Amino acid sequence: MRALAVLVGLTAVAHASTIVELDADALTRGADRIVEGTVVSRTTRWNATHTGLETHAWIATTATLKGVSDPLVEVVVLGGELDGGRQIVVGMPAVAVGETARWYLRGRGDGSFRIFGWAQGKWPARGDGTFAPAPVLAERDTHVAQFTTNGMVWPANKIPVDYVIQNAGSADLSLSDVITSIDAAFATWDAVPCSSLAFRNAGMTNLGVATDNTNVVLFIESGWTFGAEAAAATSLWIIDGQQTADIAVNGEAFTWAVGPPGSGVNTNRLDLQAVLTHEIGHFSGLGHTMRAFDTMYYSWNPWQSQRTLSIDDKLGLCSLYPTAGNECGTCPAGETCEPYPNGTLCTGTPDPIGAACNYDRVECDGFCLFTAADLSSGYCSQFCATNADCPPTHHCDEASAGGMTVKVCFAGEPPPPCTTDDNCPTLQHCDVANGVCTFECRTSEDCGPDHTCDGRGNCVYLGDGGGCGCRSANPSAILGMLGLLLVGCRRRR
């Protein structure tokens, strides 16, 4: 089993419908409390300002992996159903009574918690008693296999759908640039020929996020309430004939730009049009997908190529608003004209396993397995079960992810088993019994009380003023890091 030392170049960013993966290490460090348990009750109520709904769920805990142990923990998730209406904050995990999961929690300051990392912070229970990350599945009740739409369908009498832009704009961009980026993102979805959905810029406003029958796009420069790891949030209010949607952009924790270079990923500098293209997919009724080639892939990184749509994105929209139309005749280079039920569409081809990828080009069918901490190099990979799932130039091997393992396609032949720590990279030690390099921690925060993380990734007991030099035997502290930064294809056709 390999513990991959591929580091995430961003601060734990973006869910709220726009997301960069938070590996097990980032989730562990960002959570105040980690528990395993079952939802035993829940209720939905209006928030204090009566501008949105909150669902309060109570989890009966069976294990506490970090933080204070309580038999019952209150978790608050934005959105819910009440008074004949349904509010969805896309990317929030489900909290259905009876669901069992590992929950990564962060305190709200009032004794309750929110789920850190949104759906990433809920690891549903598997049949063998373990827990596994399932960021798209986690948005739904655990019996739901896929998530492709989110429940929003704009009625015909509201099309074209009006949107307004808040006057305050962004602290990072001119108001003109903000308006141009927003209009361009809406126009991308408006141009899908087999969909009848259309949009119209209805001007400027001073309104904010609320269930007020006005569709607002706005920046929040201070007082962001959706969690610091979220770059943007799309909130949907669904009552037949009274649909409304707002898109909030996090100006407090992120810097916004027009077409920044890919290296901006290391400074939280994001491309506004790219993020909004994803968010408007939610605004239109699409949910997250697990196929990284899609703009609606649950994970995101700030490359401009997310501005364009994959064939899955187009077909998803056309399933909600079907009409006849043809796109071909103007296909970009590298795309071909293909027939579909309602007409022809330009269809791109993703890069195969082994193709090079980096922060300027990620066009993989699966994900980019970065080999540099600054994301400047890597290669396309995918999950696998055996070597038969990988091309001959690659092999299927295990990668550690805390209390679980996943298998991915690695380049080249399997490495020889390690026999000493000297055979392992920095911050890893050799598990001699299994012949693999691994780690228990990345920082001392990953270890239990009275322990520190040493230079080989061991949790070392401090003892009475010194270290005993031995490894901690506490498995609950060994959450590790899923060293795969799984980044979707950036060509977005």
Beta strands, then each sheet from edge to edge (+ up, - down):
strand 1: 33-46
strand 2: 53-66
strand 3: 72-78
strand 4: 80-82
strand 5: 85-89
strand 6: 100-107
strand 7: 113-115
strand 8: 122-124
strand 9: 161-166
strand 10: 199-205
strand 11: 216-220
strand 12: 232-238
strand 13: 244-250
strand 14: 255-257
strand 15: 269-271
strand 16: 335-340
strand 17: 343-348
strand 18: 367-370
strand 19: 378-381
strand 20: 394-401
strand 21: 404-411
strand 22: 429-431
strand 23: 436-438
strand 24: 451-453
strand 25: 459-461
sheet 1: 3+ 2- 1+ 6- 7+
sheet 2: 3+ 2- 1+ 6- 8+
sheet 3: 4+ 5- 12+ 13- 11- 9- 10-
sheet 4: 14+ 15+
sheet 5: 16+ 17-
sheet 6: 18+ 19-
sheet 7: 20+ 21-
sheet 8: 22+ 23-
sheet 9: 24+ 25-
end
